[in-house]
């Protein structure tokens, strides 16, 4: 006879499999099934605390205490007091596996961010003059002006970035952010019509022009748009700029910039660039011997001859 007691999460999975609780649920939805007659008896502290401690937020901002200490996440925190099972019984096997991998990656990123932030604060307590090599906290200029997202990269992702150009690093970081935040809900493809990416999330379409920089700031003076198609997509409101800063750092940041609200596009004069030749190349006969033949006689235009 098997006397093993059903765990809290096994019972929650069973409730979802029987459709007794909604896909997105609150702790109040669980209470009638976890503390009533004939149900496994769980303390109210378990019902109220366990979902929070075993969760990761879909926006990448929060992580539960259990997950922060290394436990596998069980639920997405999708809203204020709202949760969704990462491996929901209503999804097919491939989706559950993909969501599990996404949640584990998110948890690793959040733990890395906490570790780096903690290390930076510790260094600051030792020396007030220490300066971090990478911008980890939100930049002051992002506070209420520019929507932004931090992207904590794991060691494998940072290794993959190492050999890429700044532009390709920025595209990789944006793809990582979108895939991590939205999972299989995000369809990402090359735009091929003036900007970099075309993204569809739950039927909402967005076009993205990606601009990367090694600098930890927005570096406005280096932000240029060269294509007329890019210009038209941005000024019409059909596309946004994703400005990726600190592309080689462990936690790059993406700023979402919208034309008319965050920036304008000003035309600049363009000039042809001509290489300046070394002086010896410009005056190739300098120093060469020369002579005059019949210097006092008239010369017809077709009588000129150049001799070494």
DRENTI-922821 format. One record per residue (C-alpha): residue in three letters; x, y, z negated. Coordinates in Angstrom, 1 decimal, padded with zeros to 4 digits, always signed. Layout:
<pts>
{pt "Ala" {X Y Z}}
...
</pts>
This chain:
<pts>
{pt "Unk" {+000.0 +000.0 +000.0}}
{pt "Unk" {+001.4 +003.4 +001.0}}
{pt "Unk" {+001.0 +005.8 -001.9}}
{pt "Unk" {+003.0 +008.6 -000.3}}
{pt "Unk" {+001.4 +011.9 -000.9}}
{pt "Unk" {+000.6 +014.0 +002.2}}
{pt "Unk" {+002.8 +017.1 +002.4}}
{pt "Unk" {+001.4 +020.6 +002.7}}
{pt "Unk" {+002.4 +021.0 +006.3}}
{pt "Unk" {+001.2 +017.5 +007.3}}
{pt "Unk" {-002.2 +018.4 +006.0}}
{pt "Unk" {-002.2 +021.7 +007.9}}
{pt "Unk" {-001.3 +019.9 +011.1}}
{pt "Unk" {-004.2 +017.5 +010.5}}
{pt "Unk" {-006.6 +020.3 +009.9}}
{pt "Unk" {-005.6 +021.9 +013.2}}
{pt "Unk" {-005.8 +018.6 +015.1}}
{pt "Unk" {-009.4 +018.2 +013.9}}
{pt "Unk" {-010.1 +021.8 +014.8}}
{pt "Unk" {-011.1 +022.6 +011.2}}
{pt "Unk" {-009.0 +025.8 +011.2}}
{pt "Unk" {-008.5 +028.3 +014.1}}
{pt "Unk" {-005.4 +028.5 +016.2}}
{pt "Unk" {-004.5 +031.7 +014.5}}
{pt "Unk" {-005.3 +031.3 +010.8}}
{pt "Unk" {-005.1 +033.0 +007.4}}
{pt "Unk" {-004.4 +031.4 +004.1}}
{pt "Unk" {-008.1 +031.9 +003.3}}
{pt "Unk" {-008.9 +029.5 +006.1}}
{pt "Unk" {-006.9 +026.8 +004.4}}
{pt "Unk" {-008.2 +027.2 +000.9}}
{pt "Unk" {-011.5 +025.2 +001.3}}
{pt "Unk" {-009.5 +022.2 +002.7}}
{pt "Unk" {-006.5 +022.3 +000.3}}
{pt "Unk" {-008.0 +022.8 -003.1}}
{pt "Unk" {-011.6 +021.4 -002.9}}
{pt "Unk" {-013.0 +018.0 -003.9}}
{pt "Unk" {-011.6 +015.1 -001.8}}
{pt "Unk" {-008.7 +017.2 -000.5}}
{pt "Unk" {-005.1 +017.1 -001.5}}
{pt "Unk" {-004.6 +019.3 -004.5}}
{pt "Unk" {-002.1 +022.1 -003.9}}
{pt "Unk" {-001.5 +025.0 -006.2}}
{pt "Unk" {-002.7 +028.4 -005.1}}
{pt "Unk" {+000.9 +029.5 -005.1}}
{pt "Unk" {+001.6 +026.9 -002.5}}
{pt "Unk" {-001.3 +028.0 -000.3}}
{pt "Unk" {-000.5 +031.7 -000.6}}
{pt "Unk" {+003.3 +031.6 -000.5}}
{pt "Unk" {+004.4 +028.6 +001.6}}
{pt "Unk" {+003.2 +030.0 +005.0}}
{pt "Unk" {+005.1 +033.3 +004.5}}
{pt "Unk" {+008.3 +031.5 +003.3}}
{pt "Unk" {+008.2 +029.1 +006.3}}
{pt "Unk" {+007.5 +031.7 +009.0}}
{pt "Unk" {+009.4 +033.7 +011.6}}
{pt "Unk" {+007.7 +036.8 +013.1}}
{pt "Unk" {+007.0 +036.9 +016.9}}
{pt "Unk" {+008.5 +040.4 +017.1}}
{pt "Unk" {+011.8 +039.3 +015.6}}
{pt "Unk" {+011.5 +041.6 +012.6}}
{pt "Unk" {+010.9 +039.3 +009.7}}
{pt "Unk" {+011.9 +035.8 +008.4}}
{pt "Unk" {+010.5 +033.9 +005.5}}
{pt "Unk" {+012.7 +033.0 +002.5}}
{pt "Unk" {+012.8 +029.3 +003.2}}
{pt "Unk" {+013.9 +029.9 +006.8}}
{pt "Unk" {+016.4 +032.5 +005.8}}
{pt "Unk" {+018.1 +029.8 +003.6}}
{pt "Unk" {+018.3 +027.4 +006.5}}
{pt "Unk" {+014.9 +025.5 +006.6}}
{pt "Unk" {+013.2 +024.9 +009.9}}
{pt "Unk" {+010.4 +027.4 +010.6}}
{pt "Unk" {+006.9 +025.9 +010.6}}
{pt "Unk" {+004.7 +028.8 +011.7}}
{pt "Unk" {+004.8 +032.1 +013.7}}
{pt "Unk" {+003.8 +035.1 +011.8}}
{pt "Unk" {+001.7 +036.8 +014.5}}
{pt "Unk" {+000.0 +039.6 +012.5}}
{pt "Unk" {-000.6 +040.9 +009.1}}
{pt "Unk" {-001.4 +037.7 +007.1}}
{pt "Unk" {-002.0 +035.8 +010.3}}
{pt "Unk" {-000.1 +032.6 +011.3}}
{pt "Unk" {+000.1 +030.1 +014.1}}
{pt "Unk" {+001.7 +026.7 +014.0}}
{pt "Unk" {+004.9 +026.6 +016.1}}
{pt "Unk" {+004.1 +023.0 +017.2}}
{pt "Unk" {+000.3 +023.4 +017.5}}
{pt "Unk" {-001.6 +020.2 +018.1}}
{pt "Unk" {-003.6 +021.9 +020.8}}
{pt "Unk" {-000.6 +022.4 +023.0}}
{pt "Unk" {+001.0 +019.7 +025.3}}
{pt "Unk" {+004.2 +018.0 +024.3}}
{pt "Unk" {+006.4 +020.2 +026.6}}
{pt "Unk" {+004.9 +023.4 +025.2}}
{pt "Unk" {+005.4 +022.2 +021.6}}
{pt "Unk" {+009.0 +021.3 +022.3}}
{pt "Unk" {+009.7 +024.7 +024.0}}
{pt "Unk" {+008.1 +026.6 +021.1}}
{pt "Unk" {+010.1 +024.6 +018.6}}
{pt "Unk" {+013.4 +025.5 +020.4}}
{pt "Unk" {+012.3 +029.1 +020.6}}
{pt "Unk" {+011.5 +029.3 +016.9}}
{pt "Unk" {+014.8 +027.6 +016.0}}
{pt "Unk" {+016.7 +030.1 +018.2}}
{pt "Unk" {+014.8 +033.0 +016.6}}
{pt "Unk" {+015.6 +031.8 +013.1}}
{pt "Unk" {+019.3 +031.4 +014.0}}
{pt "Unk" {+019.3 +035.0 +015.4}}
{pt "Unk" {+017.5 +036.4 +012.3}}
{pt "Unk" {+019.9 +034.6 +010.0}}
{pt "Unk" {+022.9 +035.9 +012.0}}
{pt "Unk" {+021.5 +039.4 +011.8}}
{pt "Unk" {+021.0 +039.2 +008.0}}
{pt "Unk" {+024.6 +037.9 +007.6}}
{pt "Unk" {+026.1 +040.6 +009.8}}
{pt "Unk" {+024.0 +043.3 +008.1}}
{pt "Unk" {+025.0 +042.0 +004.6}}
{pt "Unk" {+028.6 +041.9 +005.6}}
{pt "Unk" {+028.5 +045.5 +006.9}}
{pt "Unk" {+026.9 +046.7 +003.7}}
{pt "Unk" {+029.5 +044.8 +001.6}}
{pt "Unk" {+032.3 +046.5 +003.6}}
{pt "Unk" {+030.7 +049.9 +003.1}}
{pt "Unk" {+030.6 +049.3 -000.7}}
{pt "Unk" {+034.4 +048.6 -000.6}}
{pt "Unk" {+035.3 +051.6 +001.5}}
{pt "Unk" {+033.0 +054.5 +002.4}}
{pt "Unk" {+035.3 +055.2 +005.4}}
{pt "Unk" {+034.9 +051.8 +007.1}}
{pt "Unk" {+033.2 +052.0 +010.5}}
{pt "Unk" {+031.4 +049.0 +012.0}}
{pt "Unk" {+032.6 +047.7 +015.4}}
{pt "Unk" {+029.0 +047.1 +016.5}}
{pt "Unk" {+025.8 +049.1 +015.8}}
{pt "Unk" {+023.5 +046.7 +013.9}}
{pt "Unk" {+020.9 +049.0 +012.2}}
{pt "Unk" {+018.6 +051.1 +014.4}}
{pt "Unk" {+020.3 +054.2 +015.7}}
{pt "Unk" {+019.1 +057.5 +014.4}}
{pt "Unk" {+018.0 +058.7 +017.9}}
{pt "Unk" {+015.7 +055.7 +018.1}}
{pt "Unk" {+013.7 +056.4 +014.9}}
{pt "Unk" {+010.5 +057.8 +016.5}}
{pt "Unk" {+011.5 +058.7 +020.0}}
{pt "Unk" {+012.5 +055.6 +021.9}}
{pt "Unk" {+011.0 +052.1 +021.5}}
{pt "Unk" {+013.8 +049.7 +021.0}}
{pt "Unk" {+014.5 +046.0 +020.2}}
{pt "Unk" {+017.6 +044.4 +018.7}}
{pt "Unk" {+018.7 +041.1 +020.3}}
{pt "Unk" {+020.8 +038.9 +018.0}}
{pt "Unk" {+022.9 +036.6 +020.2}}
{pt "Unk" {+024.1 +033.2 +019.0}}
{pt "Unk" {+027.7 +032.1 +019.6}}
{pt "Unk" {+026.9 +030.1 +022.7}}
{pt "Unk" {+025.1 +033.1 +024.3}}
{pt "Unk" {+028.0 +035.4 +023.4}}
{pt "Unk" {+030.4 +033.0 +025.0}}
{pt "Unk" {+028.3 +032.9 +028.1}}
{pt "Unk" {+028.3 +036.8 +028.2}}
{pt "Unk" {+032.1 +037.0 +027.9}}
{pt "Unk" {+032.9 +036.5 +031.6}}
{pt "Unk" {+030.1 +038.7 +033.0}}
{pt "Unk" {+030.2 +042.3 +034.2}}
{pt "Unk" {+028.5 +045.0 +032.2}}
{pt "Unk" {+025.5 +045.0 +034.6}}
{pt "Unk" {+025.1 +041.2 +034.4}}
{pt "Unk" {+025.4 +041.3 +030.6}}
{pt "Unk" {+022.5 +043.7 +030.4}}
{pt "Unk" {+020.3 +041.5 +032.6}}
{pt "Unk" {+021.2 +038.4 +030.6}}
{pt "Unk" {+020.3 +040.2 +027.3}}
{pt "Unk" {+017.0 +041.5 +028.7}}
{pt "Unk" {+016.1 +038.0 +029.9}}
{pt "Unk" {+017.1 +036.5 +026.5}}
{pt "Unk" {+014.9 +039.1 +024.7}}
{pt "Unk" {+011.8 +038.5 +026.8}}
{pt "Unk" {+012.1 +034.7 +026.7}}
{pt "Unk" {+012.7 +034.7 +023.0}}
{pt "Unk" {+009.9 +037.1 +022.2}}
{pt "Unk" {+007.2 +035.7 +024.5}}
{pt "Unk" {+008.4 +032.1 +025.3}}
{pt "Unk" {+006.4 +030.3 +028.0}}
{pt "Unk" {+004.0 +033.2 +028.2}}
{pt "Unk" {+006.6 +035.3 +030.0}}
{pt "Unk" {+007.1 +034.9 +033.8}}
{pt "Unk" {+010.4 +036.5 +034.8}}
{pt "Unk" {+011.7 +036.9 +038.3}}
{pt "Unk" {+013.9 +039.1 +040.4}}
{pt "Unk" {+012.0 +042.1 +041.7}}
{pt "Unk" {+013.9 +042.6 +045.0}}
{pt "Unk" {+012.0 +045.8 +045.8}}
{pt "Unk" {+014.0 +048.5 +044.1}}
{pt "Unk" {+014.4 +047.5 +040.5}}
{pt "Unk" {+015.8 +044.5 +038.7}}
{pt "Unk" {+013.1 +042.3 +037.2}}
{pt "Unk" {+009.4 +041.7 +037.6}}
{pt "Unk" {+007.8 +040.4 +034.4}}
{pt "Unk" {+004.3 +039.1 +033.8}}
{pt "Unk" {+003.1 +038.5 +030.2}}
{pt "Unk" {-000.4 +037.2 +029.6}}
{pt "Unk" {-001.5 +038.8 +033.0}}
{pt "Unk" {+000.1 +042.2 +032.2}}
{pt "Unk" {+002.7 +043.1 +034.9}}
{pt "Unk" {+005.8 +045.1 +034.2}}
{pt "Unk" {+008.7 +046.1 +036.5}}
{pt "Unk" {+012.1 +046.8 +034.8}}
{pt "Unk" {+015.2 +048.7 +035.9}}
{pt "Unk" {+018.0 +047.5 +033.7}}
{pt "Unk" {+021.0 +049.7 +032.9}}
{pt "Unk" {+023.8 +048.5 +030.6}}
{pt "Unk" {+026.6 +050.2 +028.7}}
{pt "Unk" {+029.4 +049.1 +026.4}}
{pt "Unk" {+028.7 +052.1 +024.3}}
{pt "Unk" {+026.6 +051.7 +021.1}}
{pt "Unk" {+024.7 +054.9 +022.1}}
{pt "Unk" {+022.4 +055.6 +025.0}}
{pt "Unk" {+025.2 +057.4 +026.8}}
{pt "Unk" {+022.8 +059.6 +028.8}}
{pt "Unk" {+025.5 +061.3 +030.9}}
{pt "Unk" {+026.4 +057.9 +032.5}}
{pt "Unk" {+022.8 +056.9 +033.2}}
{pt "Unk" {+022.3 +057.2 +036.9}}
{pt "Unk" {+019.6 +056.0 +039.4}}
{pt "Unk" {+021.0 +055.6 +042.9}}
{pt "Unk" {+018.2 +053.9 +044.9}}
{pt "Unk" {+015.3 +055.9 +046.4}}
{pt "Unk" {+013.1 +052.8 +045.8}}
{pt "Unk" {+014.1 +052.8 +042.1}}
{pt "Unk" {+013.4 +056.5 +041.9}}
{pt "Unk" {+009.9 +056.0 +043.3}}
{pt "Unk" {+009.1 +053.1 +041.1}}
{pt "Unk" {+010.2 +055.0 +038.0}}
{pt "Unk" {+008.5 +058.3 +038.8}}
{pt "Unk" {+005.2 +056.6 +039.8}}
{pt "Unk" {+005.1 +054.9 +036.4}}
{pt "Unk" {+005.3 +051.5 +038.0}}
{pt "Unk" {+008.6 +050.7 +036.3}}
{pt "Unk" {+010.5 +051.5 +033.1}}
{pt "Unk" {+014.2 +051.6 +032.3}}
{pt "Unk" {+015.5 +049.1 +029.9}}
{pt "Unk" {+018.8 +050.7 +028.6}}
{pt "Unk" {+020.9 +048.0 +027.0}}
{pt "Unk" {+023.6 +049.4 +024.7}}
{pt "Unk" {+026.5 +047.6 +023.0}}
{pt "Unk" {+026.3 +044.8 +025.6}}
{pt "Unk" {+029.4 +043.1 +024.3}}
{pt "Unk" {+028.4 +043.3 +020.6}}
{pt "Unk" {+026.8 +040.5 +018.6}}
{pt "Unk" {+023.5 +042.4 +018.4}}
{pt "Unk" {+022.9 +044.5 +021.5}}
{pt "Unk" {+019.9 +046.9 +021.5}}
{pt "Unk" {+017.4 +047.5 +024.3}}
{pt "Unk" {+015.7 +050.9 +024.6}}
{pt "Unk" {+012.5 +051.1 +026.7}}
{pt "Unk" {+012.5 +054.5 +028.5}}
{pt "Unk" {+009.5 +055.8 +030.4}}
{pt "Unk" {+009.7 +058.6 +033.0}}
{pt "Unk" {+008.0 +061.8 +031.9}}
{pt "Unk" {+008.0 +060.8 +028.3}}
{pt "Unk" {+011.6 +060.0 +027.6}}
{pt "Unk" {+013.4 +061.2 +030.7}}
{pt "Unk" {+013.2 +063.0 +034.1}}
{pt "Unk" {+015.2 +062.4 +037.2}}
{pt "Unk" {+017.1 +065.3 +038.6}}
{pt "Unk" {+018.7 +065.2 +042.1}}
{pt "Unk" {+022.4 +065.7 +042.3}}
{pt "Unk" {+024.5 +066.8 +045.3}}
{pt "Unk" {+026.6 +064.1 +046.9}}
{pt "Unk" {+030.0 +064.4 +048.5}}
{pt "Unk" {+032.0 +062.1 +050.7}}
{pt "Unk" {+035.1 +060.9 +049.0}}
{pt "Unk" {+038.3 +061.0 +051.2}}
{pt "Unk" {+041.5 +059.5 +050.0}}
{pt "Unk" {+044.4 +061.9 +049.6}}
{pt "Unk" {+047.5 +060.5 +051.5}}
{pt "Unk" {+050.9 +060.7 +050.0}}
{pt "Unk" {+052.9 +063.6 +051.3}}
{pt "Unk" {+055.3 +061.4 +053.3}}
{pt "Unk" {+052.2 +059.9 +055.1}}
{pt "Unk" {+050.8 +063.4 +055.9}}
{pt "Unk" {+054.1 +064.7 +057.5}}
{pt "Unk" {+055.4 +061.5 +059.1}}
{pt "Unk" {+058.0 +063.3 +061.3}}
{pt "Unk" {+059.5 +065.3 +058.5}}
{pt "Unk" {+063.3 +064.9 +058.5}}
{pt "Unk" {+063.4 +063.4 +062.0}}
{pt "Unk" {+065.9 +064.9 +064.6}}
{pt "Unk" {+064.4 +067.0 +067.5}}
{pt "Unk" {+065.7 +068.9 +070.5}}
{pt "Unk" {+064.5 +071.5 +073.1}}
{pt "Unk" {+064.6 +070.8 +076.9}}
{pt "Unk" {+064.7 +074.0 +079.0}}
{pt "Unk" {+063.4 +076.2 +076.2}}
{pt "Unk" {+063.0 +079.3 +078.4}}
{pt "Unk" {+061.1 +077.7 +081.2}}
{pt "Unk" {+057.3 +077.8 +081.5}}
{pt "Unk" {+055.6 +074.6 +080.4}}
{pt "Unk" {+052.3 +073.2 +081.8}}
{pt "Unk" {+049.9 +071.5 +079.4}}
{pt "Unk" {+050.6 +068.1 +080.9}}
{pt "Unk" {+054.3 +068.5 +080.5}}
{pt "Unk" {+054.4 +068.1 +076.7}}
{pt "Unk" {+056.1 +065.0 +075.5}}
{pt "Unk" {+056.8 +063.9 +072.0}}
{pt "Unk" {+060.2 +062.2 +071.5}}
{pt "Unk" {+061.7 +060.6 +068.4}}
</pts>
